[in-house]
Amino acid sequence: MFNNKLINSCSAELSTASLNIKERENSYELELAAPGLDKSDFKIEYNDEILSISVDKDSKEDSSSDLYSRQEFSYSNFKRSIRVSKDHIDEENIRAEYENGILRLILTKQESELLKAKQIIVS
């Protein structure tokens, strides 16, 4: 289960994208489901312990002469804001990747955070 000491709160505005959070040995990994977008559609900022992910994209206008009996494809704007404690991550080493409709953010843990966790095996 994810440790709540890293992320204190999440908020979503407008339409929202689903979010998964994984804790790895050296990093935290956030996955955001956002199919049908381009890398350039994302605006990602980290400021004052708030990680903001937003998309502002208009629905495509179909200029063809096709007559649809039903058209469900649409793009909606969204914004996710997540409070991420700077005590737990390296602010200068946040990476983002977008592949197959999944935006993946990798937040490298602070050195002090890496040293804290040590598993003791009972013999």
N, C-alpha and C positions, 0 to 999 in steps of 0.2 A: 504494500500500500504506500501511496505517496506521502512523504513527510511534509506536514503543513508548515514547518519552519521556513521553507523557501518561499512559498506562495501564500500570501495572507488572504487575498481576495481576488475574485475575477468578476468582471462585468462585461455585459454585451449590450450593444446598441444596434438599433435597426434589426435587420436580419442577422442571424448569428451562424457561425460555423462551429461544428463540433470540435472539441479539444481533448487530446490525450496528453498526459504528462507521465514521463518515465524517469526514474532515477537510475543512472548508470554509475559505475565506479568513479569516473572522473568528471561526470557532467550530468546535467539534467537535459532531457530531450522533450520538446513540446511538438506535438503533431496536430495540425489543423486541417480538417477536411475542407478543401476548396477546389472542387473540380471545375474544369472549363475556363480557367484563368491563365494568364501569362505571367511570367516572373515580374514583368514591369508593372503589373496591376497592383502589386502589394506596396504598401507604405508601412515600414517597420521602424519604430523609434523606441529608445530606452532613455528615459529622462526622470530624474528624481524618484528612482525605484519603481517606476511604472513602465512596463513593456506594453506597447500599443501596436496592434496589428490591424490594419484597415485596408479596405478595397473600396474604390469609388469607380464603378464601371456601369455604364448604361447598357440596357438591352440592345442587342444588335437589331438594326433595321434591315429587314429583308427586302431588297430592291428587285427581286425577281418577280416574274409574273405568276408564280405558283399561288394557288388558292388553297389555303389550309382549312381542313375541317376541324382541326384542333392544333393549337400551337402552345406547348408548355415550356419550351426552352426560354429561360430568362436569366438575367444576371442581376443580383441585388447587391447593394452596398452593405457592408458590415464593418463593425469595429469591435475588437476584443481588447480589453485592458486588463492587465494582470500585474498585481503588486508583487515585485520580486526583490527580496532583500539583497542589497549590495554586499552585505556581510557574508553571503553564501556563494556569490558568483563573481567571476572575473569580468567586470563591465567592459573591458577592452577586447574581450574574446568571445563575442556572441556571433554565431554564424547562422545563416539561413540557406536552405536548399528547397527547391520546388520540383517535384517529380511525380508524375502519374496522379495529379490532383491532390497531392498531400504537400503542405508547407511544413517543413521540419526546421525547428530552431534548436540549436545546440548551445547551451549555456554552460561553459566550463566552470567547474567548482573552484573556489578560492583555495589556495594552498592550505590555509588553516582548516578549511572544511575537509580536505582530504586526509589530514592528519588525525582528525577526531575519531573517525570510524575505524575501529579495529575489532575484529571478531575474535573471541576467546573460545577455544574448543575445550570442553571438559573431558578429561581423560579418566 
